[in-house]
Amino acid sequence: MEEAIKTTDASAGELPSTAKATTHPGPHEPEAQTEAPAEIEPREPWKRVRKLALKQLDRFMSLEPKVLRGDDPDSIHDLRVASRRLQQVLDLLYPSPRPAEIRKLRRKIRRSRGALGEVRNCDVELQRVEGILARKRAARREIWEAVRHYLRQRRAENFDKALRKLSGINLAIFYVHLKDHLAPNGAGPHAHQADPAATLTPEEFHTRLAQSLDRVWQKFETQVAHSHRDAGVGVIHGVRIAAKRLRYLIEVIHAFDVPASDQALAWLRSLQEHLGNWHDREVLEQMMIEMVARPDFLRDQLGTAIGVERLILRNRAQKEGYQKKYFAMTLDSVEFEKVRDWVTDLLASPATAFTGIER
């Protein structure tokens, strides 16, 4: 049985426990026993991952006021990224089947991110169009200005919808409840039972991390293979989402200084960049199609509509280029094989990967 240890946890604001004073026994008295502290310190891996979750939770909440002002595209992007990182750590701490309260909190994270998805798409495309129009000799300037006007209108409409959705989520209550669940040993007032992860030994916790990596990797690898058979938009977009989940989980593993985890992250960031560029072209194409498909627009601005259709064709050529780069990076590439080998080695011996000690 593990020996009780006295500790403080600054992140949770706890005071150190104090052992009762002992008296020296007399010549015929049995030696007094020092009373053990009431609480056992959470295992070190649990504490580290809990702090990662709290960090992402605090960042997520700190961005809400900036998002609500509506004039900072970066804050919207950063909040969505923080939500994904927070969700990935939460999934690690609470694997399925999850307690009902955790499922509810997890849904709020996803709803917050989803509420801002269309606004984020508009921000990305507006930034690209603004860059094109900033050139002194921008070709088809009038056409691009029409696209910019449409995107600004679309963003305004979707931002209003996003505000209504966010107000219904009540992020302040979400923050209080989730932070209570992440308190040491599940000691928060809204945590009805201690988190099982807090009682795992380091070796057991590393095994859980490896099991989570196995699940996320299998989904990613399967989706990549599927995309090579079917290059449909939905399939490649599925790779993009799977790559994000894999990356954010490996970021947790990297926090444990696992060798070569930084190389796996570098490859995933590069892959995400190519898939992101592909996705941006895909989104812009869909938006321009919807722009010219409006009956009033076709009737009143036929010449502009024809110009937008030509932009769509050019955009498709760029999209195909990024798609080819994606295919070149996956399955048969040397870098992809290195990441697969790294995952295989970690799954074969989690203890060695996390501690460097052969078992």
Helices and strands as residue ranges (DSSP letters): G 10-12, H 44-62, H 64-69, H 73-93, H 100-115, H 117-133, H 141-169, H 171-181, G 184-186, G 196-199, H 202-229, H 233-254, H 261-292, H 295-300, H 302-329, H 334-348, H 350-355
